[in-house]
Amino acid sequence: MSTPTSEPAVARWLLNVYRGFAYLTGVLLVVLTVALIALWGTEPKPAWYSISWTLHGWAYMGYVISAFSVSFLMRWNVLRTLLVLLAGTIPAMSFVAERWVVRHIRVREPADATA
């Protein structure tokens, strides 16, 4: 028989998944934006370039799903949810959104989590 998982443990796990996807999406987008500028006007592009953009697309889908799950769990309004979701499309903005989300969630947690 399995023991039920507590809500704070699920929220902590979901927050860690969101943070991982936010960092992965942000790093890939910054690196690929620099590569885009560096490879401007060169044809054909290297094979790693298109593979990396595909990887970024999959990472962004993970970011969207995890960010939407966090926003649903935290009962955010539509505007706040959309701003966090769109942060993964602007280079380095997912880092800012990740810090904001973590700070916002930790403020809402009780001071004594052991009780």
C-alpha positions as CSV (number, residue, x, y, z in Angstrom):
1,M,0.0,0.0,0.0
2,S,1.4,3.4,-0.9
3,T,1.3,6.4,1.3
4,P,-0.4,9.5,0.0
5,T,1.9,12.3,-1.1
6,S,1.5,15.6,0.8
7,E,0.6,18.7,-1.2
8,P,3.8,20.6,-0.2
9,A,5.9,17.8,-1.5
10,V,4.1,17.8,-4.8
11,A,4.4,21.6,-5.0
12,R,8.1,21.4,-4.2
13,W,8.6,18.7,-6.9
14,L,6.6,20.6,-9.5
15,L,8.6,23.8,-8.7
16,N,11.9,22.0,-9.2
17,V,10.6,20.6,-12.5
18,Y,9.6,24.1,-13.5
19,R,13.0,25.5,-12.5
20,G,14.9,22.9,-14.5
21,F,12.9,23.6,-17.6
22,A,13.2,27.4,-17.1
23,Y,17.0,27.1,-16.9
24,L,17.3,24.7,-19.8
25,T,15.0,26.8,-22.0
26,G,16.9,30.0,-21.0
27,V,20.3,28.7,-21.6
28,L,19.4,27.1,-25.0
29,L,17.7,30.3,-26.1
30,V,20.6,32.6,-25.2
31,V,23.2,30.2,-26.7
32,L,21.1,29.8,-29.9
33,T,20.5,33.5,-30.2
34,V,24.3,34.2,-30.0
35,A,24.8,31.4,-32.6
36,L,22.2,32.9,-34.8
37,I,24.1,36.2,-34.8
38,A,27.4,34.5,-35.3
39,L,26.1,32.3,-38.2
40,W,24.3,35.2,-39.9
41,G,24.6,34.8,-43.6
42,T,26.3,31.4,-43.6
43,E,24.7,28.6,-45.6
44,P,24.3,25.8,-45.0
45,K,24.0,25.9,-41.2
46,P,25.8,23.2,-39.2
47,A,23.7,20.2,-38.2
48,W,24.0,20.9,-34.5
49,Y,22.2,24.2,-35.1
50,S,18.9,22.8,-36.3
51,I,19.1,20.0,-33.7
52,S,19.6,22.6,-31.0
53,W,16.6,24.6,-32.1
54,T,14.5,21.4,-32.0
55,L,15.8,20.6,-28.5
56,H,14.9,24.2,-27.4
57,G,11.3,23.7,-28.8
58,W,10.9,20.5,-26.8
59,A,12.3,22.2,-23.7
60,Y,10.0,25.1,-24.1
61,M,7.0,22.7,-24.3
62,G,8.2,21.2,-20.9
63,Y,8.5,24.8,-19.6
64,V,5.0,25.7,-20.7
65,I,3.5,22.5,-19.2
66,S,5.3,22.9,-15.9
67,A,4.7,26.7,-15.7
68,F,1.0,26.2,-16.4
69,S,0.9,23.5,-13.7
70,V,2.5,25.8,-11.2
71,S,0.1,28.6,-12.1
72,F,-2.8,26.3,-11.7
73,L,-1.6,25.0,-8.4
74,M,-1.0,28.6,-7.2
75,R,-4.3,29.8,-8.7
76,W,-2.8,32.7,-10.6
77,N,-4.8,34.9,-12.8
78,V,-4.6,34.7,-16.6
79,L,-2.3,37.7,-17.1
80,R,0.3,36.4,-14.6
81,T,0.2,33.0,-16.2
82,L,0.6,34.3,-19.7
83,L,3.5,36.5,-18.7
84,V,5.4,33.6,-17.1
85,L,4.6,31.4,-20.2
86,L,5.9,34.0,-22.6
87,A,9.1,34.6,-20.6
88,G,10.5,31.4,-22.2
89,T,10.4,33.1,-25.7
90,I,12.6,36.1,-24.8
91,P,16.4,35.4,-24.3
92,A,17.3,35.4,-20.6
93,M,13.8,36.3,-19.5
94,S,13.0,32.8,-18.3
95,F,15.7,33.4,-15.6
96,V,13.9,36.5,-14.4
97,A,10.5,34.7,-14.4
98,E,12.0,31.7,-12.6
99,R,13.3,33.9,-9.8
100,W,10.0,35.8,-9.6
101,V,8.0,32.5,-9.4
102,V,10.3,31.0,-6.7
103,R,10.2,34.2,-4.6
104,H,6.4,34.4,-5.0
105,I,5.9,30.8,-4.0
106,R,8.3,30.9,-1.0
107,V,6.5,34.0,0.3
108,R,3.2,32.1,0.3
109,E,4.7,29.1,2.2
110,P,4.3,29.1,5.9
111,A,7.3,30.1,7.9
112,D,7.4,26.9,9.8
113,A,7.2,24.1,7.2
114,T,7.9,21.4,9.8
115,A,4.7,21.8,11.7
